Each structure stands twice: as structure tokens, then as C-alpha cells.
Amino acid sequence: MTSPDDAHDAMVGMDDAGVDGATAPPLAHAPSEPLVETLDAEQVAEFKAEQDAASPSADEPLVVPDVADLPPSELRAVVESLLFVATRPLTIERLASCLPGTSEIYLTSFLEGLAARYDHENRGWELRRIANGWQLLTRRAHYAWVRQLERKELPTRLSKSALETLAIVAYKQPITRGAVEDIRGVQCGPVLRQLMDLKLVAVLGRNEELLGRPLLYGTTESFLMRFGLGSVADLPSKHEFGA
């Protein structure tokens, strides 16, 4: 059985090199100066007219073409476009709603094949199941280079006590605060509140069998996204992280 210390070590490793190191592929950057500043008045007017003509009005219904007859290469391009612009993992249901003429069963098989293709071709990105959805991520092996380019602030770093508490909740959920404190040997109220503020832990209900019906805590979808997990069943076991 995985001990709290083992679980903490696993969470530390995942927080250091997990989804933080697997970021969504960046979109092309916009020009450093607005395009209109480089054009004369006549060109600006023509440019704006073209943009207005290409953009449907709020009252105009958006026509979404049926994709049933698209060749596989074109369907792949459409699916990749949706995956690139999505800010969260796309569920099969959500993807199917954007692609008239497809079924959820077909899309599941299609995405699995697309993920295998990326792996076979050793692309710079990978398609992974995360939090009951699918998301494009840069490969972890390329993390060092991606970080050199981005140099963005990492998500809030978790303290050792927060990681220990989060690990206990993740592996023992649903669990009461008292049970967490019994395992850690210290008060955990403030740490649990911090984890809830970060949307990593949430109240799942109450323990009806204990006096006072204490709250039960568990992890959230944001937790799965932070650590790049499809579900809590994907948490590493003791033998997987060599403890």
C-alpha cells in the first residue's frame, strides 16, 4: 500500500515535471505593432470592410458544415483546430457537438488513432486524455526548450505541507479533515483551505457515520488537469515511482 510519504514524493515529482512541463502548443504571435499602423487610410478602410464582410452579424445564424463526407485528412485538420483553440480538455460530447455528422464512438476511435500517429511520428506535441477529455500538450521531453521560450510564471508552487496534505486527500479520498490530521500529526485546516482556494480540493459531502457529520474532502477536475491525469485511478502506485 502506498504510504503518505510515498504519495508525497509522487506528488512532488508530478508537480515539478507533470502538466507544468506539458503546456498547450502556443499559437502564432501577433505582430509587435498593430497592422493598421503600417497601412494608409485607404488600405485601413479596405481592410476593415473585408473583416466586416467576413464576420457574421450577431443576428445571422452560424452555419456549421456537416463533416460526415470530409476525407480523413480534412477531418483531422478540423479536429486539430478545435484542440488547438480549446483552453480546457475537450470531452467527446463537446467535440461531437461541434462536428455535425460524427458520432461519439467514431470520434473516440479517431482521437485514439490521432494520438498514436503523433507518437509514431514523434511530433513536438502529444494528444492525451486528461480529466475525462482530450488535450494537445507539448511533449515533456521538450520541456527545457519550451520553458526557455515561454519564461512564464509557473502555477502557484505548493509547499511541502500542502503537497503532503494533497497527496493524502488524493490517495485516501473521500476523507475527513480529522483523518488527514491523524495521518500528518498536525492541524491541517489552513492547508485544506489553501488547497480549496486553488481549486485542487473540494468538499464531496459529509460522513454520516461519525459524530458531528464531518465534511469529506476529495480532489477536483482542476487537480487532474494540474497533474495531467485522466482520473485518480491514474495516480502512480508505489512501485511506479520507485519508493
C-alpha positions as a Python dict, from the first residue, in 0.01 Angstrom:
ca = {
    (1, 'M'): (0, 0, 0),
    (2, 'T'): (126, 349, -81),
    (3, 'S'): (227, 538, 234),
    (4, 'P'): (169, 914, 282),
    (5, 'D'): (543, 977, 240),
    (6, 'D'): (546, 776, -82),
    (7, 'A'): (242, 964, -204),
    (8, 'H'): (406, 1296, -119),
    (9, 'D'): (715, 1202, -320),
    (10, 'A'): (497, 1113, -616),
    (11, 'M'): (308, 1442, -598),
    (12, 'V'): (632, 1640, -573),
    (13, 'G'): (763, 1472, -886),
    (14, 'M'): (438, 1530, -1071),
    (15, 'D'): (421, 1895, -960),
    (16, 'D'): (779, 1952, -1079),
    (17, 'A'): (754, 1773, -1412),
    (18, 'G'): (390, 1698, -1473),
    (19, 'V'): (143, 1913, -1652),
    (20, 'D'): (353, 2223, -1570),
    (21, 'G'): (603, 2081, -1817),
    (22, 'A'): (345, 1988, -2074),
    (23, 'T'): (187, 2303, -2198),
    (24, 'A'): (-56, 2358, -2478),
    (25, 'P'): (118, 2446, -2809),
    (26, 'P'): (142, 2826, -2840),
    (27, 'L'): (-50, 2994, -3119),
    (28, 'A'): (130, 3217, -3365),
    (29, 'H'): (217, 3551, -3207),
    (30, 'A'): (52, 3867, -3333),
    (31, 'P'): (271, 4136, -3494),
    (32, 'S'): (458, 4352, -3245),
    (33, 'E'): (269, 4657, -3372),
    (34, 'P'): (-92, 4681, -3491),
    (35, 'L'): (-134, 4608, -3858),
    (36, 'V'): (-340, 4920, -3915),
    (37, 'E'): (-48, 5141, -3811),
    (38, 'T'): (151, 5024, -4114),
    (39, 'L'): (-127, 5099, -4366),
    (40, 'D'): (-256, 5421, -4515),
    (41, 'A'): (-613, 5537, -4461),
    (42, 'E'): (-746, 5381, -4782),
    (43, 'Q'): (-589, 5044, -4702),
    (44, 'V'): (-725, 5058, -4349),
    (45, 'A'): (-1077, 5121, -4475),
    (46, 'E'): (-1048, 4835, -4724),
    (47, 'F'): (-907, 4603, -4457),
    (48, 'K'): (-1190, 4682, -4214),
    (49, 'A'): (-1452, 4635, -4485),
    (50, 'E'): (-1312, 4290, -4564),
    (51, 'Q'): (-1310, 4198, -4195),
    (52, 'D'): (-1671, 4312, -4152),
    (53, 'A'): (-1780, 4117, -4459),
    (54, 'A'): (-1608, 3801, -4334),
    (55, 'S'): (-1762, 3822, -3986),
    (56, 'P'): (-2125, 3711, -3946),
    (57, 'S'): (-2352, 3954, -3766),
    (58, 'A'): (-2496, 3870, -3426),
    (59, 'D'): (-2838, 3816, -3585),
    (60, 'E'): (-2707, 3594, -3864),
    (61, 'P'): (-2722, 3219, -3782),
    (62, 'L'): (-2389, 3040, -3796),
    (63, 'V'): (-2395, 2757, -4048),
    (64, 'V'): (-2178, 2463, -3940),
    (65, 'P'): (-2099, 2227, -4230),
    (66, 'D'): (-2162, 1856, -4188),
    (67, 'V'): (-1830, 1673, -4164),
    (68, 'A'): (-1959, 1325, -4247),
    (69, 'D'): (-1832, 1342, -4604),
    (70, 'L'): (-1495, 1500, -4528),
    (71, 'P'): (-1185, 1297, -4618),
    (72, 'P'): (-986, 1182, -4311),
    (73, 'S'): (-712, 1440, -4373),
    (74, 'E'): (-961, 1727, -4371),
    (75, 'L'): (-1143, 1595, -4064),
    (76, 'R'): (-808, 1565, -3888),
    (77, 'A'): (-737, 1931, -3967),
    (78, 'V'): (-1076, 2037, -3829),
    (79, 'V'): (-1029, 1835, -3509),
    (80, 'E'): (-677, 1973, -3464),
    (81, 'S'): (-812, 2328, -3498),
    (82, 'L'): (-1062, 2264, -3219),
    (83, 'L'): (-798, 2106, -2997),
    (84, 'F'): (-558, 2397, -3052),
    (85, 'V'): (-804, 2668, -2954),
    (86, 'A'): (-957, 2483, -2657),
    (87, 'T'): (-839, 2615, -2321),
    (88, 'R'): (-953, 2301, -2139),
    (89, 'P'): (-955, 1930, -2224),
    (90, 'L'): (-1232, 1864, -2477),
    (91, 'T'): (-1476, 1591, -2385),
    (92, 'I'): (-1602, 1360, -2658),
    (93, 'E'): (-1952, 1500, -2605),
    (94, 'R'): (-1834, 1859, -2653),
    (95, 'L'): (-1630, 1768, -2959),
    (96, 'A'): (-1921, 1580, -3116),
    (97, 'S'): (-2147, 1882, -3064),
    (98, 'C'): (-1906, 2088, -3275),
    (99, 'L'): (-1884, 1830, -3553),
    (100, 'P'): (-2225, 1751, -3705),
    (101, 'G'): (-2229, 1417, -3881),
    (102, 'T'): (-1999, 1232, -3643),
    (103, 'S'): (-2068, 1000, -3350),
    (104, 'E'): (-1901, 985, -3010),
    (105, 'I'): (-1789, 628, -3077),
    (106, 'Y'): (-1628, 729, -3406),
    (107, 'L'): (-1459, 1034, -3250),
    (108, 'T'): (-1315, 827, -2966),
    (109, 'S'): (-1157, 588, -3214),
    (110, 'F'): (-1044, 879, -3431),
    (111, 'L'): (-871, 1057, -3139),
    (112, 'E'): (-700, 738, -3025),
    (113, 'G'): (-565, 693, -3377),
    (114, 'L'): (-455, 1057, -3391),
    (115, 'A'): (-271, 1022, -3060),
    (116, 'A'): (-94, 709, -3187),
    (117, 'R'): (0, 890, -3507),
    (118, 'Y'): (159, 1178, -3317),
    (119, 'D'): (358, 931, -3108),
    (120, 'H'): (468, 730, -3413),
    (121, 'E'): (581, 1043, -3597),
    (122, 'N'): (745, 1182, -3281),
    (123, 'R'): (569, 1515, -3318),
    (124, 'G'): (654, 1805, -3089),
    (125, 'W'): (317, 1765, -2923),
    (126, 'E'): (108, 1477, -2796),
    (127, 'L'): (-264, 1417, -2760),
    (128, 'R'): (-352, 1298, -2410),
    (129, 'R'): (-661, 1203, -2210),
    (130, 'I'): (-691, 1448, -1922),
    (131, 'A'): (-982, 1496, -1683),
    (132, 'N'): (-1230, 1300, -1898),
    (133, 'G'): (-1130, 1493, -2209),
    (134, 'W'): (-858, 1524, -2472),
    (135, 'Q'): (-592, 1794, -2489),
    (136, 'L'): (-291, 1876, -2706),
    (137, 'L'): (25, 1922, -2499),
    (138, 'T'): (388, 1978, -2585),
    (139, 'R'): (595, 1669, -2513),
    (140, 'R'): (751, 1652, -2169),
    (141, 'A'): (1085, 1563, -2326),
    (142, 'H'): (1089, 1914, -2479),
    (143, 'Y'): (1011, 2092, -2153),
    (144, 'A'): (1350, 2264, -2117),
    (145, 'W'): (1328, 2426, -2460),
    (146, 'V'): (965, 2527, -2421),
    (147, 'R'): (1043, 2694, -2089),
    (148, 'Q'): (1329, 2887, -2249),
    (149, 'L'): (1081, 3029, -2499),
    (150, 'E'): (795, 3100, -2264),
    (151, 'R'): (962, 3212, -1941),
    (152, 'K'): (618, 3245, -1794),
    (153, 'E'): (540, 3231, -1426),
    (154, 'L'): (470, 2876, -1317),
    (155, 'P'): (143, 2794, -1142),
    (156, 'T'): (147, 2856, -769),
    (157, 'R'): (411, 2634, -613),
    (158, 'L'): (280, 2411, -338),
    (159, 'S'): (463, 2396, -7),
    (160, 'K'): (580, 2066, 138),
    (161, 'S'): (290, 2063, 384),
    (162, 'A'): (40, 2140, 107),
    (163, 'L'): (180, 1861, -111),
    (164, 'E'): (167, 1614, 178),
    (165, 'T'): (-193, 1708, 254),
    (166, 'L'): (-291, 1695, -113),
    (167, 'A'): (-128, 1354, -150),
    (168, 'I'): (-322, 1216, 148),
    (169, 'V'): (-650, 1352, 13),
    (170, 'A'): (-577, 1219, -336),
    (171, 'Y'): (-496, 866, -223),
    (172, 'K'): (-743, 837, 67),
    (173, 'Q'): (-1048, 1028, -63),
    (174, 'P'): (-1314, 1077, 44),
    (175, 'I'): (-1151, 1169, 374),
    (176, 'T'): (-1230, 1392, 672),
    (177, 'R'): (-1003, 1666, 800),
    (178, 'G'): (-960, 1472, 1123),
    (179, 'A'): (-835, 1167, 934),
    (180, 'V'): (-588, 1382, 741),
    (181, 'E'): (-463, 1533, 1067),
    (182, 'D'): (-429, 1188, 1224),
    (183, 'I'): (-203, 1082, 936),
    (184, 'R'): (5, 1402, 927),
    (185, 'G'): (11, 1455, 1303),
    (186, 'V'): (-55, 1829, 1271),
    (187, 'Q'): (-351, 2061, 1220),
    (188, 'C'): (-447, 2079, 851),
    (189, 'G'): (-734, 2327, 843),
    (190, 'P'): (-540, 2620, 690),
    (191, 'V'): (-369, 2396, 435),
    (192, 'L'): (-700, 2242, 328),
    (193, 'R'): (-845, 2591, 284),
    (194, 'Q'): (-546, 2685, 67),
    (195, 'L'): (-595, 2376, -149),
    (196, 'M'): (-964, 2460, -182),
    (197, 'D'): (-879, 2818, -283),
    (198, 'L'): (-653, 2672, -554),
    (199, 'K'): (-944, 2452, -671),
    (200, 'L'): (-739, 2136, -611),
    (201, 'V'): (-958, 2004, -328),
    (202, 'A'): (-1333, 2029, -275),
    (203, 'V'): (-1596, 1915, -26),
    (204, 'L'): (-1759, 1594, -151),
    (205, 'G'): (-2018, 1555, 124),
    (206, 'R'): (-2038, 1450, 489),
    (207, 'N'): (-1952, 1135, 680),
    (208, 'E'): (-2292, 1035, 814),
    (209, 'E'): (-2144, 761, 1032),
    (210, 'L'): (-1931, 988, 1252),
    (211, 'L'): (-2046, 1218, 1531),
    (212, 'G'): (-2100, 1568, 1402),
    (213, 'R'): (-2114, 1451, 1038),
    (214, 'P'): (-1772, 1596, 946),
    (215, 'L'): (-1704, 1712, 591),
    (216, 'L'): (-1546, 1475, 341),
    (217, 'Y'): (-1277, 1609, 109),
    (218, 'G'): (-1159, 1493, -232),
    (219, 'T'): (-971, 1614, -537),
    (220, 'T'): (-1118, 1810, -829),
    (221, 'E'): (-1102, 1824, -1206),
    (222, 'S'): (-850, 2108, -1169),
    (223, 'F'): (-631, 1866, -974),
    (224, 'L'): (-644, 1619, -1264),
    (225, 'M'): (-554, 1895, -1510),
    (226, 'R'): (-270, 2026, -1294),
    (227, 'F'): (-106, 1684, -1275),
    (228, 'G'): (-202, 1562, -1621),
    (229, 'L'): (-422, 1274, -1506),
    (230, 'G'): (-721, 1118, -1675),
    (231, 'S'): (-868, 1016, -1337),
    (232, 'V'): (-750, 946, -982),
    (233, 'A'): (-702, 585, -1093),
    (234, 'D'): (-400, 712, -1289),
    (235, 'L'): (-218, 823, -973),
    (236, 'P'): (121, 648, -958),
    (237, 'S'): (142, 346, -732),
    (238, 'K'): (434, 278, -500),
    (239, 'H'): (628, 63, -749),
    (240, 'E'): (580, 319, -1029),
    (241, 'F'): (783, 591, -858),
    (242, 'G'): (1037, 352, -706),
    (243, 'A'): (974, 424, -339),
}
